[in-house]
């Protein structure tokens, strides 16, 4: 057996080749959500997608991709092309590739008939083509549709091919409830891959790398893998090892990253900054309100995207005009005149005004020039003042966020949410 | 020259092999949005993605995919791996593959330095590695980040390789403003496609198709191509021809679609509903304000995403609590008690209240149950009341939008924006 395959067995890692079949995915009509979903589910079982491709639903494209992928991966998963219509040819092409006969499966046929009778709908005879399965295949009955899933072991190559239906509400439960247990039984698998992801805010990707990488050198030499993923205004630090005995290394690395850039880490795993902030406020029994000019409601929107936000978010004002800043927030018209709407003074009065008006513990504000026009030499496009008013006083700061309008809003709300986060952290620890 | 390539030239169609590079895409940490975005943009120019793959950011994976893809496609596009960190190796690997030297490009270096100075941030020296470009490559300066895009023609195979940075806000404008015009110039088959896209709202995909297709049959027989693309709450109708001399057919088709489903068409091309609404208000010298409960600021956010919104949007209130509905909008506390916050009466009072308070011509409101919890038998999750108050009265309506929280906000704001749009259309024509 060649080297790489041996290694895979030793570290108990299944590498997956994923083939998404369908013109509607390829031409962009439908977003391919299968890839991310299957990748994330697989991670839970120590399996990784090593290669993913989207192909046309033609026999030629399916055969070409099967040939190259089955030779390279122990596990190949396909999605799509199992339905009853003329462009659903995956089952036929695969049977031909494996030199297997198709025969009607009575259990599948019953499940299809029951699917229609449960819904009290007439069954077109054509749908019974989905009961044709390759002889000897493992069949996964579809509880949320009609096309069954199928698993085949290639007679020569030591690889498994798993075929899944395209609709997500059919694929998801089938994969979780039937495919995973089946594969755990037939493939030498395990949890060989340990991975923890720390999410940071407020520090650039190169800067994060510069700060932590040198101090993790000893762990890297013992098999620690580090990856970075820059999102807008955030950097994810991925700490992993392929050796299950080395999970202590990952824990050590996580602890060290916390030591080095602690305050920048806002969460571990799939948690947005707004969720981290809302959950922190819930834990501390604190409430918040918002007064937005240049972010135009996006700050309130992010907070209210989090289920449970109604427990902490009291209300918000979107005050685009000076008149509304005065009316809703009690900003001084003299100060608006003297300093302008985009100023430290007005940001402070907005945050304190909305805190006072709603009776919340914290008040957030943004006032700036989102662009593309409206800038001056003294106050360029991108200049934004933000404030967080809290029980211990008000913090005001400014940034120059030179982005397109929507990114400007995202980055600005990142900064003010992060300021709130740090203020609450300090209030608790102080 | 073999048959298929000849055919491609005749029908002026470019087939693309797309390679998305990045472990964070492959392992599902980040959703691959590049594929759909590039596919949709390409459609406008008559180009199609024929194969897409996501690969690890290793030299081996990049080389393997380049070899097979460049041999098959006239145009290969890669995304990702152009940044400054150790896992950004696309540039190096491609230079090796093409046998080209990397040299610092002074224009790129200047653009990187300016990027940091504009933001008044210190520049880590390590980022200058992004100024290293293969000698002879076409360079696309990155106006929204630091890594430039690159285009190379393979010296032996007659194929172009275009490398794009990973972050969408960098990739999108670079592709539209620089890459498309460049490719239309250098690829003989890259131009000549005529395509117009009409955007509709409020009508389902099959209904749009049913209404227009029969009445376009004569144009279809003369080479008109029709495509549909269902987005959330919207359907795009794509009218195209591959014969540049046939652009009159497309114009005729557009005129006919306007005749058949006129009021449903809100724009042509890449125009969002909020942009169409804001531009319509600007044209009519009318102003608007918003009072949001369940959409939590997303309605104000959508309106203020449009440059120039400050001319028409006066202000908004995000009133999550009953107390704020009373305080900010003057909703009657008796009616809140009698009918509940999610009711026709309260929706009406919110819209009229915000219109009165801000002095705007139109006032919009939303009040509903976004979920996932909070529903009852009488008022289920997804129930939402909306109102538009205008100079000629107030329109109130309700829908049941059973979606996840963010889709709920999107669909609900679609419905209330469309109601405003039709009210303004009728006010002008009436």
Interface residues (C-beta under 8 A of the other chain):
Chain A: X25 X26 X27 X28 X29 X30 X31 X32 X33 X35 X36 X37 X38 X39 X40 X42 X43 X48 X49 X50 X51 X52 X53 X54 X55 X56 X61 X197 X204 X205 X206 X207 X209 X210 X213 X227 X228 X229 X230 X231 X232 X236 X238 X290 X292 X295 X296 X297 X298 X299 X300 X301 X303 X304 X305 X307 X309 X310 X313 X314 X315 X316 X317 X318 X319 X320 X321 X323 X324 X327 X328 X357 X358 X370 X371 X372 X373 X374 X382 X400 X401 X402 X403 X404 X405 X406 X407 X409
Chain B: X23 X24 X25 X26 X27 X28 X29 X30 X31 X32 X33 X35 X36 X37 X38 X39 X40 X42 X43 X48 X49 X50 X51 X52 X53 X54 X55 X56 X61 X83 X84 X85 X86 X87 X118 X119 X120 X121 X124 X126 X127 X144 X167 X169 X173 X229 X230 X290 X292 X295 X296 X297 X298 X299 X300 X301 X303 X304 X305 X307 X309 X310 X313 X314 X315 X316 X317 X318 X319 X320 X321 X323 X324 X327 X328 X357 X358 X372 X373 X405 X406 X409
